[in-house]
Amino acid sequence: MTVDAVLRGTLALPGGRELVHGFGFEGRAGSRRALLRDGARLAVFDLDAVAGGPPEATFPLPWPGWSGGVHSVGPDGSFAVFSGQRAVRAVNRDGTTRWEFRHSCWGPEPGHPHSGDEQQVCEGSEHGSCRVADDGRTVWAHIPVTGPGEDDYAEAWVVLDAADGRELARLPLPESFAAGSHQLSHPGTGHVGLCVGMGQDGIGLYWARWDGARLHDVRAEAVGERILTGVHPERPVYLTVQHDGWDVQLHALDGTLLAEGTPPPTADPDRPARWDWPCGFVDPRTVLASTLDCDDDRGAHWLLDAATLAPRHRVAYPTGRTPGHAQPLGDGTWLTFDAPTGTLHRWSAAAD
């Protein structure tokens, strides 16, 4: 059964592709923001208020030549935290540095030399991520930790004080060798999730909660195959997609498997569909997932029942073609990006 997609608006934002093809979207309870690189600055847009006007806030990039890292903005928009190659830096809205937390270099060669210039960008695409907690009091950062020996390499997940950058807690990640990472927070519970991509070596998935004194509910799947894709503030659950796209799963925050959904069958049994990695809550009752290669004629967007992950509807777009990846916003709508025109389209499903 199909359901028509209804166009709710069209918007052009600098770097808008990152909203649906990268990590430019930051969702919190009652807040949906775009964090987009615009030249030498990070432009922050309130997706519930923007109508093609100026950004809600802008922050100068501490290292304009560094294109890695997943950054985060405080809930009130007063500061941003940047995940750099050799430091995590918090920047106030007026452009002044709030604090900086130094760490080893994400470059692929441990112990490689540095010039001393903080703008030096070392080789390699490896990077970390950071996330400002939903109460604005802490920053969670994924960093490398290099010891004195050439092979003495490790990674860690640290909790920093958002006011001054002091380290409050550290979770060693001894089996992690990241190519990149991203983080999600669950505003209803205070839990934060870290997903570490390690290429062919697998995926690390970690959850923890800071109670103001120590870490609680620490859970680690150091080497697995599941990509963390979404949470919803009204439900204490999260979504993962299997690395090769064979299924999407719904989990309780303690990791308990609640539901599993496989892609709908295709007309050609020799070419089964697989889920693509973008997947998330359209609203508390509905999940949007897309079959792999949704840019071709075999792909589609599907609305799944959020309790069972059973497909309910295939989404039919006005052009008759699925417009690439989708970013669900949690408020009943989702975004797609039109590359030829550089515009974002915001959709909802037609009423049954």
C-alpha positions, 0 to 999 in steps of 0.5 A: 500500500502506498501513501502520497508525500505532501510537499510542505516547503522548499528551502535553500541552505548553505551546505544543505546536503549535509542535513540528509547525507551527513551529520548536519542535523541535531535533534533535541526535545522541542528543537530541530537544528541544522548545523551547516558549514558556510565558508569559515563559519558554522551556521545554525538554523532553527528548522522550525522557524527558518524560511530562507532567512538568516541563521539563528547563530553563527560560530567561526570555525576554529580550524577552517582547513579541517573538514572532519569531526562532528560538532554540536551546539548548546541547547540555548544556542549560546555556544558551539563545541567543535571536534578538531584533529588535535583538540575539542574547543568550545566557542561562544556566540561572540566568537571567543573561545570558552575553553579548549581540551587538547588530545592526541592527533587523529592522523593515521600515523601515531607519533607523526611530527607537528609544526606547532601551527594549530591550523596544521591539518595532518593527513588522514580522514579519521575523526571524532565527534562531540555532543552537548548534553541536552541539559547543556551542562556537559560535553561528550567527546570521542578522542584519540589517546596516544602514549609514548610508544609508537604503537601505544594508541587508544581511544576514549569517550570523555565527559567534559564540564561545558562551562570550563572543559574540565574532564569529569569522567573517561570511558576507555575504548580499548578495541576502537580504531575509528574512521569516524564517529557520531553521537546521539542523546536521549533528552528524556533520560539523559542517556548519550549514545556513541557510534564508532565506525571502524571500516571493515573492522566493524562498528562500536556502539556505546551508551552511558548516562552522567548523573552529576557525579559518575557514569551510570548505565554504561553499556558497550558493544565494542565490535559489532555491525549495527549503526546507531541511527535515531532516537525519539524524545517521547520514547526510551528507545533507539534505532539501529541498522545492520551494516549491510542493510539486512534489517533495522532494529528497535532497542530499549535503552538497556539494549533489549531488542524490541522489534526487527524489520526486514526490507520488503521483498523485490520482484527479483529474488536474486536482487533483494532490497537492503535498508540504507543507513539513514533511518529515523522517527518521523513521529513517535508512531512512525519510522522512515527507512529507505531501501539501499540505492534509493537514488535508482528506480529500485529504491523507495522510502517506507513508513514502518510501524514504530512498535513492530517495524513492519512496513505500512506504506511505500511513499509515493512522490509527485515525480514518481521517483524517490528523491534520494536519502531522507532525514526524518525530523520527528515532528511528522515531517522529513527532509530530502535534498535535490542536488541539481537545484541545491534545495531541501524539500520538507515532506509529510505523509498524506492523511489516510 
